[in-house]
Amino acid sequence: MANRLADSTSPYLQQHRDNPVDWWEWSPEAFAEAARRDVPIFLSVGYAACHWCHVMAHESFEDDTVAAALADGYVAIKVDREERPDVDAVYMAATTALSGHGGWPMTCLLTPGGDPFFAGTYLAKGQLLQLLDAAGAAWRDQREQVLASGSHIARELRAATDRSSSRAVTDDTLARAAAALRGLHDDARGGFGGAPKFPPSMVLEFLLRHHARTGSPDALAMAESALEAMARGGLNDQLAGGFARYSVDAAWVIPHFEKMLYDNAQLLRAYAHWHRATGSPLAARVARDTATFLLRDLGTDLGAFASALDADTDGVEGLTYVWTPEQLVEVLGEEDGAAAARLLAVTPEGTFEHGASTLQLRRDPDDGTWWEGVRARLLAARDERPQPARDDKVVTSWNGLAIAALAEACVLLDEPTWVDAAVTCATFVLDTHVVDGRLRRASRDGAVGRADAVLDDHGNLADGLLALHQATSDPRWLAAAGDLIDAAVTRFRDDDGVWHDTAHDAEPLFARPRGATDNAEPAGPSAMAHALLTYAALTGSTRHRELAEEAIAVGGPIADQDPRFAGWTLAAAEAAVAGPLQVAIVGDGPDAEALFDVARRSTSPGLVIAHGTPDAPGQPLLADRPLVAGRAAAYVCRGFVCDAPVTDVTALRAATAPGGAQPPHIERS
């Protein structure tokens, strides 16, 4: 019965393998069984680190009464939204349309043909049993109305998908977006809007790029406000590094404790870029702590990165992470314990639950050496506590984000072990997740899952490989990124320029998903836009540049409507408006390294860098660009118009400044 889930590569499905519920995986066989029995489908969608998914599992799916009700009248299907984002997307659209809100666990009732006729989120046991009873009666006694309702819902959602439009994102669009964000900004506590607050990583990247291109002090101030508030609050793990999924409150004090790979990869990149823009010591420290967390706590034995750490420990949210003053004293002694409590805002009343507090670091300690010692002692003691479970599933898209973050941060913060980790990860993903020439979505312990990759898998992995190419000058990453990009263009884009989340030959759902919203992670089109822009700049391909602008336009309407949900689109548009700024550095030795060091510190949103020997194979930007009088040289091109080469770091610094003057001597790139 439950053994249908036993061989799944999803840790979330594995969590339900011993339920009394007769679960099926999403499959044609499950739908065929519903048709054979002439019963509706009960669809439950969640993910391994989801707190309320665990609550519903314990209350309902481990309960014999619920299991009997499901067995009597339904075929029950369990889906990991992280393995099947396509299934999640179409039924989340139904859930939002029918209930007015979305979230996980997601609970839907479907006809045997897959049309939804009920959709909601978490249901307590009593509510769930009432729903199953009422829906079962309706299926028996009012079948025509149920089928008509499901057909109508599916038809309306398909029509809404078909109505999706695009709009070019211009300089004016970017200015309006920055102004709109100013109106939404929380000046007192950082970030945008009220509680709950999610880390706005992609919006912060847009603001940093907007500041670099336009000089806007307001854009920089908004970015810095959020980045500092998140770093100093309970959202950030002050002992081990790494950020929780979101803050329950508006002041970033109380986190929802799950830690996701996609959040931490994007935040690592944002903090590294903040450091590049301002030299902030806090930015550098947080970037290093976040990278350390990725490598230590999410790194897998095979060299890739696991998806998440759970929100709960032994069924209690935050058990691993929170402290009382007495616990600090027990570990540190009276004097150091009291000092740590003051520094970390651990109060007798508590800032979380049951008198416990999350750890905050609202100011830098006066004695850094003392703090590092205290931090190490507290972390060692915390490591002795029960630990949250880890979702070891390796998701292609999120590993692409991690590759990009480590490749860029390693260069900016001079941490060569990070690029080694990025190389290992990229090698694993390409060797394991490409099966018969097609990219797959996920694997676990080296066993690749059945689900094909979606559009953001291609875009984010290609973007990571392009960042890795620029960090290492290894042409294999540029070539692999090009293959992924071309596969995505062929398989996910219609001839009329419409981008889909699933391939043309993917399993059909009641609607074909076409996401355009940058939410917790980049939408498929915006992920592709970044990869296409960078690839175009590194190769000189006008075709890929045109495709990038087309992909950016997918997010144009959302950028105007609410820029909080178009951050990655806006960041790509900043690069498109500003660039490309192509820097080709030829030569080796200290002079070439000095030129590379200057180039990599440019904040220009459209920057790409190629470096190596003249005419190095596989690097188009290095073709026909010789040394200058035997010396290493940098060739700088802005908007495909190039200056004479420079050998002096001061001249290169001026040439790579954002918005730098057009060069007096030009040649075509």
C-alpha positions as CSV (number, residue, x, y, z in Angstrom):
1,M,0.0,0.0,0.0
2,A,2.2,2.9,1.3
3,N,5.2,1.1,-0.3
4,R,4.3,3.0,-3.5
5,L,6.3,5.9,-2.0
6,A,9.2,3.7,-0.8
7,D,11.3,4.1,-3.9
8,S,10.7,7.8,-4.5
9,T,13.7,10.1,-4.7
10,S,11.7,12.7,-2.8
11,P,12.3,12.9,1.0
12,Y,8.9,14.5,1.3
13,L,7.2,11.4,-0.2
14,Q,9.4,9.2,1.9
15,Q,8.1,11.0,5.0
16,H,4.6,9.5,4.1
17,R,5.7,6.0,3.2
18,D,4.4,4.5,6.4
19,N,1.1,6.5,6.6
20,P,-2.1,4.3,6.7
21,V,-3.2,6.4,3.7
22,D,-3.0,4.5,0.4
23,W,-0.9,7.0,-1.4
24,W,0.0,7.1,-5.0
25,E,2.7,9.1,-6.7
26,W,1.6,11.5,-9.5
27,S,1.4,9.1,-12.5
28,P,-0.8,8.0,-15.3
29,E,-1.5,4.9,-13.3
30,A,-3.0,6.8,-10.5
31,F,-5.4,8.7,-12.8
32,A,-6.2,5.4,-14.5
33,E,-7.1,3.9,-11.1
34,A,-9.4,6.8,-10.4
35,A,-11.2,6.3,-13.7
36,R,-11.4,2.5,-13.1
37,R,-13.0,3.0,-9.7
38,D,-15.0,6.0,-10.9
39,V,-13.9,8.2,-7.9
40,P,-12.3,11.6,-7.6
41,I,-8.7,12.3,-6.8
42,F,-7.4,13.7,-3.5
43,L,-4.3,15.7,-4.3
44,S,-1.9,16.7,-1.5
45,V,1.1,18.9,-2.4
46,G,3.8,19.9,0.0
47,Y,7.6,19.7,0.7
48,A,9.9,18.2,3.2
49,A,10.8,21.3,5.2
50,C,7.2,22.6,5.5
51,H,6.0,23.0,9.1
52,W,2.2,22.9,8.4
53,C,2.7,20.0,6.1
54,H,4.1,18.1,9.1
55,V,1.2,19.3,11.2
56,M,-1.4,18.0,8.7
57,A,0.5,14.8,8.3
58,H,0.4,14.1,12.1
59,E,-3.2,15.2,12.5
60,S,-4.7,13.5,9.5
61,F,-2.5,11.4,7.3
62,E,-1.3,9.3,10.2
63,D,-5.0,8.8,11.3
64,D,-6.8,5.6,10.5
65,T,-10.2,7.4,10.2
66,V,-8.9,9.8,7.6
67,A,-7.1,6.9,5.8
68,A,-10.3,4.9,5.7
69,A,-12.3,7.9,4.3
70,L,-9.8,8.5,1.6
71,A,-9.6,4.8,0.7
72,D,-13.4,4.5,0.5
73,G,-14.0,7.4,-1.9
74,Y,-10.8,8.7,-3.5
75,V,-7.5,7.9,-5.1
76,A,-5.0,9.8,-2.9
77,I,-1.9,11.3,-4.7
78,K,1.0,12.9,-2.8
79,V,3.2,15.4,-4.7
80,D,6.5,17.0,-3.7
81,R,6.2,20.5,-5.1
82,E,9.9,20.8,-5.4
83,E,10.2,17.8,-7.7
84,R,7.1,18.7,-9.7
85,P,6.9,22.5,-9.9
86,D,4.7,22.2,-12.9
87,V,2.0,20.2,-11.1
88,D,2.3,22.6,-8.1
89,A,2.0,25.7,-10.4
90,V,-1.2,24.8,-12.1
91,Y,-3.0,23.6,-9.0
92,M,-1.7,26.5,-7.0
93,A,-3.3,28.8,-9.6
94,A,-6.6,27.0,-8.9
95,T,-6.1,27.2,-5.2
96,T,-5.5,30.9,-5.3
97,A,-8.4,31.5,-7.6
98,L,-10.9,29.4,-5.5
99,S,-9.8,30.3,-2.0
100,G,-8.2,33.7,-2.4
101,H,-4.8,32.5,-1.0
102,G,-2.2,29.9,-1.6
103,G,0.4,28.0,0.5
104,W,1.4,24.5,1.6
105,P,0.2,22.0,2.3
106,M,-2.1,22.4,-0.7
107,T,-5.3,20.3,-0.8
108,C,-7.2,19.8,-4.0
109,L,-10.0,17.5,-5.3
110,L,-9.9,16.6,-8.9
111,T,-12.0,14.7,-11.4
112,P,-10.3,11.6,-12.9
113,G,-9.4,13.8,-15.8
114,G,-7.5,16.2,-13.6
115,D,-9.8,19.1,-13.5
116,P,-10.0,20.7,-10.0
117,F,-13.4,21.2,-8.3
118,F,-12.1,22.1,-4.8
119,A,-8.8,23.7,-3.7
120,G,-7.5,24.9,-0.4
121,T,-4.5,24.7,1.9
122,Y,-4.1,23.3,5.4
123,L,-7.2,21.6,6.8
124,A,-7.6,20.4,10.3
125,K,-8.7,16.8,10.7
126,G,-12.3,17.7,11.4
127,Q,-12.5,20.0,8.4
128,L,-10.9,17.4,6.2
129,L,-13.3,14.7,7.2
130,Q,-16.2,17.1,6.5
131,L,-14.8,17.9,3.1
132,L,-14.3,14.3,2.2
133,D,-17.8,13.4,3.2
134,A,-19.5,16.3,1.5
135,A,-17.5,16.0,-1.7
136,G,-18.1,12.3,-1.8
137,A,-21.8,12.8,-1.5
138,A,-21.7,15.5,-4.3
139,W,-19.7,13.1,-6.5
140,R,-22.4,10.4,-6.0
141,D,-25.5,12.5,-6.2
142,Q,-24.6,15.6,-8.2
143,R,-22.0,14.3,-10.6
144,E,-23.0,16.5,-13.5
145,Q,-22.6,19.7,-11.4
146,V,-19.2,18.6,-10.1
147,L,-17.9,17.8,-13.5
148,A,-19.3,21.0,-14.9
149,S,-17.6,23.0,-12.1
150,G,-14.3,21.3,-12.6
151,S,-14.5,21.9,-16.4
152,H,-15.4,25.5,-15.9
153,I,-12.5,26.1,-13.4
154,A,-10.0,24.5,-15.8
155,R,-11.3,26.4,-18.8
156,E,-11.1,29.8,-16.9
157,L,-7.5,29.0,-15.7
158,R,-6.4,28.0,-19.2
159,A,-7.9,31.3,-20.6
160,A,-6.1,33.3,-17.9
161,T,-2.8,31.6,-18.9
162,D,-3.5,32.3,-22.6
163,R,-4.1,36.0,-21.8
164,S,-0.6,36.4,-20.5
165,S,1.1,39.4,-22.1
166,S,4.5,41.0,-22.4
167,R,5.8,44.5,-22.2
168,A,9.3,45.9,-22.8
169,V,11.1,46.9,-19.7
170,T,12.7,50.3,-20.4
171,D,14.7,52.9,-18.5
172,D,11.4,54.5,-17.5
173,T,10.1,51.2,-16.3
174,L,13.1,50.8,-14.0
175,A,12.7,54.3,-12.6
176,R,9.0,53.7,-11.9
177,A,9.8,50.4,-10.2
178,A,12.4,52.0,-7.9
179,A,9.9,54.7,-7.0
180,A,7.2,52.2,-6.3
181,L,9.5,50.3,-4.1
182,R,10.2,53.4,-2.2
183,G,6.5,53.7,-1.4
184,L,6.4,50.1,-0.1
185,H,9.6,50.4,1.9
186,D,9.6,49.9,5.7
187,D,11.9,52.8,6.7
188,A,11.8,51.7,10.4
189,R,12.6,48.0,10.0
190,G,13.9,47.4,6.5
191,G,12.4,45.5,3.7
192,F,9.0,45.9,2.0
193,G,5.5,45.7,3.5
194,G,4.6,44.2,6.8
195,A,4.5,40.8,8.4
196,P,5.4,38.2,7.3
197,K,8.5,39.3,5.6
198,F,10.4,37.3,3.1
199,P,14.0,38.0,2.1
200,P,13.6,40.1,-1.1
201,S,16.8,38.9,-2.6
202,M,16.0,39.6,-6.3
203,V,14.6,43.0,-5.5
204,L,17.8,43.9,-3.6
205,E,19.8,42.8,-6.6
206,F,17.8,45.1,-8.8
207,L,18.3,48.0,-6.4
208,L,22.0,47.5,-6.2
209,R,22.2,47.4,-10.0
210,H,19.9,50.5,-10.3
211,H,22.2,52.3,-7.9
212,A,25.3,51.3,-9.9
213,R,23.8,52.4,-13.2
214,T,22.0,55.6,-12.1
215,G,23.9,56.6,-9.0
216,S,20.5,56.7,-7.1
217,P,21.4,57.0,-3.3
218,D,17.8,56.0,-2.5
219,A,18.1,52.6,-4.3
220,L,21.3,51.9,-2.3
221,A,19.7,53.0,0.9
222,M,16.7,50.7,0.5
223,A,19.0,47.7,-0.3
224,E,21.3,48.4,2.6
225,S,18.5,48.8,5.0
226,A,17.0,45.4,4.2
227,L,20.4,43.6,4.0
228,E,21.5,45.0,7.4
229,A,18.2,44.3,9.1
230,M,18.1,40.7,7.9
231,A,21.7,40.1,8.8
232,R,21.3,41.4,12.4
233,G,17.9,39.9,13.2
234,G,16.7,36.4,14.1
235,L,16.3,35.5,10.4
236,N,20.0,35.1,10.2
237,D,21.6,32.2,12.1
238,Q,24.0,34.2,14.2
239,L,26.0,31.1,15.2
240,A,26.2,28.9,12.1
241,G,25.3,31.3,9.3
242,G,22.5,30.8,6.8
243,F,19.1,32.4,6.6
244,A,15.7,31.0,7.5
245,R,12.8,31.0,5.0
246,Y,11.0,34.2,6.3
247,S,10.3,36.3,9.3
248,V,7.0,35.9,11.0
249,D,7.1,39.5,12.3
250,A,7.9,42.7,10.5
251,A,11.2,43.3,12.5
252,W,13.0,40.2,11.3
253,V,13.1,38.8,14.9
254,I,11.1,35.5,14.7
255,P,12.0,33.3,11.8
256,H,10.1,30.4,10.3
257,F,13.0,28.2,10.9
258,E,13.3,26.1,7.7
259,K,16.5,27.0,5.7
260,M,16.2,26.7,1.9
261,L,19.1,26.3,-0.6
262,Y,17.5,28.8,-3.0
263,D,17.2,31.5,-0.4
264,N,20.7,31.1,0.9
265,A,22.3,31.0,-2.6
266,Q,20.5,34.1,-3.6
267,L,21.4,35.9,-0.4
268,L,25.0,34.9,-0.7
269,R,25.1,36.6,-4.1
270,A,23.3,39.7,-2.8
271,Y,25.7,40.2,0.2
272,A,28.7,39.7,-2.0
273,H,27.4,42.3,-4.4
274,W,26.7,44.7,-1.5
275,H,30.3,44.3,-0.3
276,R,31.5,45.0,-3.9
277,A,29.4,48.1,-4.0
278,T,30.3,49.6,-0.7
279,G,33.1,47.6,1.0
280,S,30.8,46.9,3.9
281,P,32.5,44.6,6.5
282,L,29.1,43.4,7.6
283,A,28.3,42.3,4.0
284,A,31.6,40.4,3.7
285,R,31.1,38.7,7.1
286,V,27.6,37.6,6.3
287,A,28.6,36.4,2.8
288,R,31.3,34.3,4.3
289,D,29.0,32.9,7.0
290,T,26.3,32.0,4.4
291,A,28.8,30.3,2.1
292,T,30.1,28.3,5.1
293,F,26.6,27.3,5.9
294,L,26.0,26.1,2.3
295,L,29.2,24.0,2.3
296,R,28.9,22.6,5.8
297,D,25.2,22.0,6.3
298,L,23.8,21.6,2.7
299,G,26.8,20.0,0.9
300,T,26.2,16.4,0.0
301,D,28.7,13.6,-0.2
302,L,28.5,13.7,-4.0
303,G,29.5,17.3,-4.2
304,A,26.1,19.0,-4.9
305,F,23.8,20.8,-2.5
306,A,20.8,19.5,-0.6
307,S,17.5,21.4,-0.8
308,A,16.7,22.4,2.8
309,L,16.8,22.0,6.5
310,D,13.5,21.3,8.2
311,A,11.6,24.0,10.2
312,D,11.0,21.5,13.0
313,T,13.2,19.4,15.3
314,D,11.4,16.4,16.9
315,G,8.1,18.0,15.9
316,V,8.9,21.3,17.6
317,E,9.6,24.4,15.5
318,G,12.9,26.1,16.4
319,L,13.9,23.7,19.1
320,T,17.5,23.5,17.8
321,Y,18.0,27.3,17.6
322,V,16.4,29.2,20.5
323,W,17.9,30.0,23.9
324,T,17.0,31.1,27.4
325,P,19.3,33.2,29.6
326,E,19.8,30.2,31.8
327,Q,21.0,28.1,28.9
328,L,23.6,30.7,27.9
329,V,24.9,30.7,31.5
330,E,25.0,26.9,31.5
331,V,27.3,27.0,28.5
332,L,29.3,30.2,29.1
333,G,29.3,30.8,32.8
334,E,27.7,33.6,34.7
335,E,29.7,36.6,33.4
336,D,30.0,35.6,29.7
337,G,26.4,34.2,29.7
338,A,25.0,37.5,31.0
339,A,27.1,39.5,28.4
340,A,26.0,37.2,25.6
341,A,22.3,37.6,26.6
342,R,22.7,41.4,26.4
343,L,24.5,41.2,23.1
344,L,22.1,38.6,21.5
345,A,18.8,40.0,22.9
346,V,18.0,36.9,24.9
347,T,15.6,38.1,27.6
348,P,13.9,36.5,30.6
349,E,10.5,37.0,28.8
350,G,11.8,35.6,25.5
351,T,11.3,36.8,22.0
352,F,9.9,33.5,20.7
353,E,7.8,31.0,22.6
354,H,7.9,29.5,26.1
355,G,10.4,32.1,27.4
356,A,13.0,31.3,24.8
357,S,14.6,33.8,22.4
358,T,16.0,33.8,18.9
359,L,19.5,35.2,18.6
360,Q,19.9,38.7,17.2
361,L,23.1,40.7,16.8
362,R,21.8,44.3,16.6
363,R,25.3,45.7,17.0
364,D,28.8,44.5,16.5
365,P,30.5,43.4,19.7
366,D,33.1,45.6,21.3
367,D,35.5,42.7,21.5
368,G,35.5,40.7,18.4
369,T,37.9,38.0,19.7
370,W,35.6,37.5,22.7
371,W,32.6,37.1,20.5
372,E,34.2,34.6,18.2
373,G,35.1,32.5,21.2
374,V,31.6,32.7,22.6
375,R,30.1,32.0,19.2
376,A,32.2,28.8,18.9
377,R,31.2,27.6,22.3
378,L,27.5,28.2,21.8
379,L,27.6,26.5,18.4
380,A,29.4,23.5,19.8
381,A,26.7,23.2,22.5
382,R,23.9,23.7,20.0
383,D,25.4,20.9,17.8
384,E,24.8,18.5,20.8
385,R,21.1,19.3,20.6
386,P,18.7,17.3,18.4
387,Q,19.0,18.6,14.8
388,P,16.4,19.3,12.1
389,A,16.0,16.8,9.3
390,R,17.7,17.6,6.0
391,D,16.0,17.3,2.6
392,D,18.8,15.7,0.6
393,K,17.1,16.1,-2.7
394,V,19.4,17.8,-5.3
395,V,17.3,20.2,-7.4
396,T,18.9,21.4,-10.6
397,S,17.6,24.9,-10.5
398,W,18.7,25.6,-7.0
399,N,22.1,24.1,-7.5
400,G,22.5,26.4,-10.4
401,L,21.8,29.4,-8.1
402,A,24.4,28.0,-5.7
403,I,27.0,27.6,-8.4
404,A,26.5,31.2,-9.5
405,A,26.7,32.5,-6.0
406,L,29.8,30.6,-5.0
407,A,31.5,31.4,-8.3
408,E,30.9,35.2,-8.0
409,A,31.5,35.4,-4.2
410,C,34.8,33.4,-4.4
411,V,36.2,36.0,-6.8
412,L,34.9,39.0,-4.9
413,L,36.0,37.7,-1.4
414,D,39.1,35.8,-2.5
415,E,37.9,32.4,-1.3
416,P,39.3,29.9,-3.8
417,T,37.7,26.9,-2.0
418,W,34.3,28.2,-3.0
419,V,35.0,28.0,-6.7
420,D,36.3,24.5,-6.2
421,A,32.9,23.6,-4.6
422,A,31.1,25.3,-7.5
423,V,33.2,23.2,-10.0
424,T,32.4,20.0,-8.2
425,C,28.7,20.8,-8.0
426,A,28.5,21.7,-11.7
427,T,30.3,18.6,-12.7
428,F,27.9,16.4,-10.7
429,V,24.8,18.1,-12.0
430,L,25.9,17.8,-15.6
431,D,27.1,14.2,-15.3
432,T,24.0,13.1,-13.3
433,H,21.0,15.2,-14.3
434,V,21.5,15.1,-18.1
435,V,20.0,11.8,-19.2
436,D,19.8,10.9,-22.9
437,G,20.4,14.5,-23.7
438,R,17.6,15.9,-21.6
439,L,18.0,17.7,-18.3
440,R,16.2,16.2,-15.2
441,R,14.8,18.1,-12.3
442,A,16.2,16.4,-9.3
443,S,18.2,13.5,-7.8
444,R,18.9,12.0,-4.5
445,D,22.0,10.0,-3.4
446,G,23.0,10.0,-7.1
447,A,19.7,8.4,-8.3
448,V,18.1,10.8,-10.7
449,G,14.3,11.3,-10.5
450,R,11.9,10.7,-13.3
451,A,10.6,14.3,-13.6
452,D,12.1,16.4,-16.5
453,A,13.6,19.8,-15.8
454,V,11.4,22.9,-16.2
455,L,12.4,26.2,-17.7
456,D,14.0,27.7,-14.6
457,D,16.2,24.6,-14.2
458,H,17.7,25.4,-17.6
459,G,18.0,29.1,-17.0
460,N,19.5,29.0,-13.5
461,L,21.9,26.2,-14.2
462,A,23.1,28.0,-17.4
463,D,23.5,31.2,-15.5
464,G,25.5,29.4,-12.8
465,L,27.8,27.8,-15.5
466,L,28.4,31.2,-17.1
467,A,29.4,32.7,-13.7
468,L,31.7,29.7,-13.3
469,H,33.2,30.2,-16.7
470,Q,34.0,33.8,-15.9
471,A,35.6,32.8,-12.5
472,T,37.7,30.0,-14.0
473,S,38.2,30.9,-17.7
474,D,37.4,27.2,-18.4
475,P,35.6,27.1,-21.8
476,R,33.7,23.9,-21.0
477,W,31.3,25.8,-18.8
478,L,30.5,28.3,-21.6
479,A,29.9,25.5,-24.0
480,A,27.7,23.6,-21.5
481,A,25.7,26.8,-20.8
482,G,25.2,27.3,-24.5
483,D,23.8,23.8,-25.0
484,L,21.3,24.3,-22.1
485,I,20.2,27.6,-23.5
486,D,19.7,26.3,-27.0
487,A,17.8,23.3,-25.6
488,A,15.5,25.7,-23.7
489,V,14.9,27.9,-26.7
490,T,14.0,24.9,-28.8
491,R,11.8,23.0,-26.3
492,F,10.2,25.7,-24.1
493,R,9.6,28.7,-26.5
494,D,6.9,28.9,-29.1
495,D,7.6,30.4,-32.5
496,D,5.6,33.5,-31.5
497,G,7.9,34.2,-28.6
498,V,5.9,32.7,-25.8
499,W,7.9,31.0,-23.0
500,H,6.4,28.0,-21.2
501,D,7.5,26.4,-17.9
502,T,7.3,22.9,-19.4
503,A,8.6,21.5,-22.6
504,H,6.5,21.1,-25.7
505,D,6.5,17.3,-25.3
506,A,6.0,17.4,-21.5
507,E,3.2,15.5,-19.8
508,P,0.0,17.5,-20.4
509,L,-1.8,19.1,-17.4
510,F,-5.2,20.8,-17.5
511,A,-3.3,24.0,-18.3
512,R,0.3,24.5,-19.5
513,P,2.1,26.7,-16.8
514,R,3.6,30.0,-17.9
515,G,5.1,31.6,-14.8
516,A,6.2,35.2,-15.0
517,T,6.4,36.1,-11.3
518,D,9.7,36.2,-9.4
519,N,8.7,35.0,-6.0
520,A,10.9,32.9,-3.7
521,E,13.1,32.1,-6.7
522,P,13.4,33.4,-10.3
523,A,10.6,32.7,-12.7
524,G,11.5,30.6,-15.8
525,P,11.6,33.6,-18.2
526,S,13.7,35.8,-16.0
527,A,16.1,33.0,-15.2
528,M,16.5,32.5,-19.0
529,A,16.9,36.3,-19.5
530,H,19.9,36.4,-17.3
531,A,21.5,33.4,-19.0
532,L,20.7,34.7,-22.4
533,L,22.1,38.2,-21.7
534,T,25.4,36.9,-20.3
535,Y,25.8,34.3,-23.0
536,A,25.2,37.0,-25.7
537,A,27.8,39.3,-24.1
538,L,30.4,36.5,-23.8
539,T,29.9,35.3,-27.4
540,G,28.7,38.4,-29.3
541,S,25.5,36.7,-30.4
542,T,22.8,39.2,-31.4
543,R,20.3,36.4,-31.6
544,H,20.7,35.5,-27.9
545,R,20.5,39.2,-27.0
546,E,17.2,39.5,-28.8
547,L,15.9,36.4,-27.0
548,A,17.0,37.9,-23.7
549,E,15.0,41.1,-24.3
550,E,12.0,39.0,-25.3
551,A,12.3,37.0,-22.0
552,I,12.6,40.2,-20.0
553,A,9.4,41.5,-21.5
554,V,7.5,38.6,-20.1
555,G,7.9,40.1,-16.7
556,G,7.2,43.7,-17.9
557,P,3.5,43.8,-16.8
558,I,4.3,42.5,-13.3
559,A,7.2,45.0,-13.0
560,D,4.7,47.8,-13.6
561,Q,2.0,46.3,-11.4
562,D,4.1,45.3,-8.3
563,P,7.9,45.3,-8.7
564,R,8.3,43.2,-5.5
565,F,7.4,40.2,-7.7
566,A,9.6,41.1,-10.7
567,G,12.9,41.5,-9.0
568,W,14.9,39.2,-11.2
569,T,13.2,40.6,-14.3
570,L,14.2,44.1,-13.2
571,A,17.8,43.0,-12.4
572,A,18.1,41.5,-15.9
573,A,16.7,44.7,-17.4
574,E,19.3,46.8,-15.6
575,A,22.0,44.7,-17.3
576,A,20.3,45.0,-20.7
577,V,19.9,48.8,-20.4
578,A,23.5,49.3,-19.0
579,G,25.4,46.8,-21.1
580,P,26.9,44.8,-22.2
581,L,30.2,45.8,-20.7
582,Q,32.7,43.2,-22.1
583,V,36.1,43.0,-20.6
584,A,38.6,40.6,-22.3
585,I,41.9,40.2,-20.4
586,V,44.7,38.5,-22.2
587,G,47.9,37.3,-20.6
588,D,48.9,35.7,-17.4
589,G,51.0,36.4,-14.4
590,P,50.7,39.2,-11.9
591,D,49.9,41.9,-14.4
592,A,46.9,39.9,-15.8
593,E,45.8,39.1,-12.2
594,A,45.9,42.8,-11.3
595,L,43.7,43.7,-14.3
596,F,41.3,40.9,-13.5
597,D,41.1,42.1,-9.9
598,V,40.1,45.6,-11.1
599,A,37.6,44.3,-13.7
600,R,35.8,42.0,-11.3
601,R,35.1,44.9,-8.9
602,S,33.2,46.9,-11.4
603,T,29.5,47.2,-10.3
604,S,28.3,47.7,-13.9
605,P,25.1,45.6,-14.3
606,G,26.1,44.5,-17.8
607,L,29.6,43.3,-16.9
608,V,31.1,40.1,-18.3
609,I,34.7,39.1,-18.1
610,A,36.8,36.7,-20.2
611,H,40.4,36.0,-19.4
612,G,43.1,33.8,-20.7
613,T,45.8,33.6,-23.3
614,P,45.3,35.4,-26.7
615,D,43.0,33.4,-29.0
616,A,42.3,30.8,-26.2
617,P,40.0,28.2,-27.7
618,G,36.3,28.3,-26.7
619,Q,36.4,32.0,-25.6
620,P,35.2,34.3,-28.4
621,L,36.0,37.5,-26.6
622,L,39.7,36.6,-26.6
623,A,39.9,36.0,-30.4
624,D,42.2,38.3,-32.3
625,R,43.2,40.2,-29.2
626,P,47.0,40.0,-28.7
627,L,49.3,41.1,-25.9
628,V,50.3,44.7,-26.0
629,A,54.1,45.1,-26.4
630,G,54.4,41.7,-24.7
631,R,52.3,42.8,-21.7
632,A,48.9,41.6,-20.4
633,A,46.2,43.8,-21.7
634,A,42.5,44.5,-21.1
635,Y,40.1,45.1,-24.1
636,V,37.0,46.9,-22.9
637,C,33.8,47.1,-25.0
638,R,30.7,48.9,-24.0
639,G,27.5,48.2,-26.0
640,F,29.7,46.2,-28.5
641,V,31.8,49.2,-29.2
642,C,35.4,48.9,-28.1
643,D,38.2,51.1,-26.9
644,A,41.9,50.6,-27.6
645,P,43.4,48.0,-25.1
646,V,44.8,49.2,-21.8
647,T,47.6,47.7,-19.7
648,D,47.3,50.0,-16.7
649,V,44.9,49.2,-13.8
650,T,44.0,52.9,-13.3
651,A,42.9,53.2,-16.9
652,L,40.9,50.0,-16.7
653,R,39.2,51.1,-13.5
654,A,38.0,54.2,-15.3
655,A,36.9,52.3,-18.3
656,T,34.8,49.8,-16.3
657,A,33.1,52.3,-14.1
658,P,29.3,52.1,-14.5
659,G,28.1,54.6,-17.1
660,G,31.7,55.3,-18.1
661,A,32.5,57.6,-21.0
662,Q,32.3,56.2,-24.5
663,P,35.8,55.3,-25.8
664,P,37.4,57.6,-28.3
665,H,38.9,54.8,-30.4
666,I,36.4,52.2,-31.6
667,E,36.4,48.8,-33.2
668,R,33.6,46.2,-33.5
669,S,33.5,43.5,-30.9
